[in-house]
Amino acid sequence: MRREVLQRFLTNTDETGRFIVKSSVTGITYFVEPLYTGKSAGWGDLNPATKQLEGNYGSKNTGAVKERDSLVKEENGFVNVGYFKGSPFGEIDRRDKEHELRIKQKHIN
């Protein structure tokens, strides 16, 4: 993976929701990037005079990125890119166990 992609990946993690998990079993590093496909949450300041919501802060800090802004792409050096719903930890665990099994089978043969 290109160094500039790694630097961009770790920038503004609280706004983008991106994070890295490194397996203590296989040593594989998993890059997680939540994708945002829905509508921003409607939150901001309620103007007491107009009863209108102002300063739509929900559009900035979604904790995810739009698919067009994704860094986890093969052209950026990522392999075995997958998409799934829900928590990423179950998928990371599944992939890591598969890789661990391949390693053990390789050493047996």
Backbone hydrogen bonds, N-H to C=O, Kabsch-Sander energy under -0.5 kcal/mol:
donor,donor_aa,acceptor,acceptor_aa,energy
2,R,76,N,-0.8
5,V,2,R,-0.7
6,L,2,R,-1.6
7,Q,3,R,-2.2
8,R,4,E,-2.1
9,F,5,V,-2.6
10,L,6,L,-1.7
11,T,8,R,-1.3
13,T,10,L,-0.5
15,E,12,N,-0.8
16,T,12,N,-2.5
17,G,13,T,-2.4
19,F,32,V,-2.1
21,V,30,Y,-2.8
23,S,21,V,-0.5
23,S,28,I,-2.9
27,G,23,S,-0.9
30,Y,21,V,-3.8
30,Y,28,I,-0.5
32,V,19,F,-3.1
32,V,30,Y,-0.6
36,Y,65,V,-3.3
37,T,35,L,-0.6
41,A,58,G,-0.5
43,W,41,A,-1.4
45,D,54,E,-3.1
47,N,45,D,-0.7
47,N,52,Q,-2.8
51,K,47,N,-2.7
54,E,45,D,-3.3
57,Y,43,W,-1.0
57,Y,55,G,-1.8
58,G,43,W,-1.2
59,S,56,N,-1.0
60,K,57,Y,-1.4
61,N,57,Y,-1.4
62,T,60,K,-1.3
63,G,15,E,-1.4
64,A,15,E,-0.8
65,V,34,P,-2.5
67,E,36,Y,-0.5
69,D,66,K,-1.7
70,S,67,E,-1.5
73,K,71,L,-1.9
76,N,73,K,-1.6
77,G,74,E,-2.1
78,F,73,K,-1.6
91,E,87,S,-0.5
92,I,88,P,-2.4
93,D,89,F,-2.4
94,R,90,G,-2.3
95,R,91,E,-2.7
96,D,92,I,-2.5
97,K,93,D,-2.3
98,E,94,R,-2.0
99,H,95,R,-2.3
100,E,96,D,-2.5
101,L,97,K,-2.3
102,R,98,E,-2.1
103,I,99,H,-2.2
104,K,100,E,-2.3
105,Q,101,L,-2.5
106,K,102,R,-2.1
107,H,103,I,-1.7
108,I,104,K,-1.5
109,N,105,Q,-2.0
